[in-house]
Amino acid sequence: MNLNITQKNVYLLLPSKISWMANMLAEDNDISIVEAIKILYSSELYARLEEESTKVWHLGPVALYEIFQHNSTKK
């Protein structure tokens, strides 16, 4: 069994991380889960998550959410 994360399979890790982050974002900003998911999928962080070479996918949802918040406040 191949347990290596590659560019071809990194997408399998993303839905659960986005789900956790969407719940946090929705709660923190009093928005719907659907709106939170749209925001996350269009974020710079998601673009980095999609790229296996960044290794951002190693991080858990709380750490990812903190990065998302930090990047969102810089704009």
N, C-alpha and C positions, 0 to 999 in steps of 0.2 A: 504494500500500500504506500502510495506517495503522499507524504505529509508535509511537503514543502509548499510554502506560499509563493506563488509566482504571479506575474501580471495576468495570466490566464485564469487564475482562480481567486484572486484577492477580492473580487466582487462578492464572493460567498460570505465574507465576514462583515460586510457593510450593513445589511438590513438590521441586524440586532443592535449594532452600535447606534445607528440612526434612530431606531425606535426608542432607546433609552434617552438619547439626547433630545428627541422631539418632545418627550414627556416633560423633561426638565425645562425646555424652552417654552413650551405651552403654559406650564404652571407659573414660571417666573414672569411671563409677559401677558398672562391672561388672554391667550389666543387659542384657537383651535389646534388640535393635533395636525390636521391637514395643512393649515397655514404654517405651522412649525416645520413640518416635513418639507414643504416647498422652500422655505427659507434655508434649511440645511442643505438640501440638494443643490441649491444654486449658490452655495457659499464657496469661498476660497478653500476652506478646510476640506470640504467634500472633494474638491479637485485634487487636493493633496492625498486624501484617503484612497482615491482611485488609483493612484500611482504607487505600485508596490515598492518601487525603489526609494520612496521617501521614508518607508518604515513607520509612518504615522499609524498604520493599522495595528501596530503593537500596543498602542495605548488603549486604556479602558475608556468607557463612555464618560466618566466624570472628568478625567484629564482632558479628553477631547472637547468636552463642553467648556471647560475653563479656557482652552485655547480659542475656541469659537468666540466666547465672550470677550476675551482680550483683543482678538482681531476685529470684532465688531465695534468696540469702543474706540479703536484707533482711527476709525474713519470719520 
